[in-house]
Amino acid sequence: MEFSVGEINIVCTALDRSVRFYTDVIGFTFDLLVKDIGEAARHFEAHGTEFEKAWEDGASSFMIRDPDGLRIEVIG
């Protein structure tokens, strides 16, 4: 499975504060660009990833959460 990151530049000095700020204050997300969105969805499902917005056949994106609760949009 090959991933490439869209645009993101963040330096965290206090992870707990940063996670709260990006999720609660600005609703921060970043993108992962993939060649095969169905394969990416199956990959995350197989690894027990939490889906915020499940992938539906034919859709061009879905949302997951990382272990810290940050939202990540996966775009195909």
NUROKOL-41378 format. One record per residue (C-alpha): x, y, z. Coordinates in Angstrom, 3 decimals. Layout:
% residues N
        c1        c2        c3
         X         Y         Z
...
***
This chain:
% residues 76
        c1        c2        c3
     0.000     0.000     0.000
     1.519     3.313    -1.050
     0.525     6.587     0.637
     1.562    10.130    -0.090
     0.821    13.056     2.173
    -0.866    16.198     0.895
     0.123    19.484     2.518
     0.970    19.482     6.226
     3.508    21.356     8.335
     3.063    21.043    12.093
     5.614    21.042    14.887
     4.111    19.975    18.231
     5.831    20.851    21.476
     2.936    19.796    23.738
     1.047    16.907    22.115
    -1.995    16.941    24.420
    -2.552    20.676    23.929
    -1.953    20.412    20.185
    -4.384    17.513    19.717
    -7.114    19.398    21.609
    -6.445    22.575    19.616
    -6.445    20.950    16.179
    -9.443    18.719    16.812
   -11.630    20.887    19.085
   -10.788    24.427    17.993
   -10.141    24.269    14.252
   -11.312    20.754    13.367
    -7.963    20.029    11.736
    -7.572    17.275     9.173
    -4.920    16.362     6.663
    -5.051    14.271     3.507
    -3.469    11.028     2.400
    -3.487    10.663    -1.367
    -3.765     7.080    -2.633
    -3.843     5.449    -6.044
    -6.512     2.860    -5.133
    -9.041     4.095    -2.585
   -10.727     0.704    -2.209
    -7.405    -0.938    -1.429
    -6.660     1.805     1.112
   -10.033     1.291     2.824
    -9.453    -2.466     3.040
    -5.930    -1.844     4.388
    -7.199     0.379     7.209
   -10.078    -1.999     8.003
    -7.651    -4.931     8.236
    -5.560    -2.978    10.732
    -8.516    -2.060    12.958
    -8.449     1.652    12.115
   -11.355     3.764    13.377
   -13.384     5.170    10.490
   -15.125     8.506    10.991
   -16.675     8.419     7.527
   -16.696     4.946     6.004
   -15.741     4.438     2.378
   -18.586     3.576     0.043
   -17.990     1.902    -3.314
   -17.555     4.629    -5.922
   -16.754     7.387    -3.388
   -13.533     9.355    -3.842
   -12.714     9.745    -0.139
   -13.250     8.553     3.430
   -12.164     9.715     6.881
   -10.219     7.840     9.554
    -8.857     8.740    12.986
    -5.297     8.172    14.113
    -4.550     6.756    17.599
    -4.551    10.312    19.010
    -7.999    11.006    17.557
    -6.833    13.293    14.739
    -8.937    13.086    11.590
    -7.247    12.052     8.369
    -8.983    12.256     5.008
    -7.997     9.573     2.508
    -8.481    10.658    -1.105
    -8.246     8.497    -4.209
***
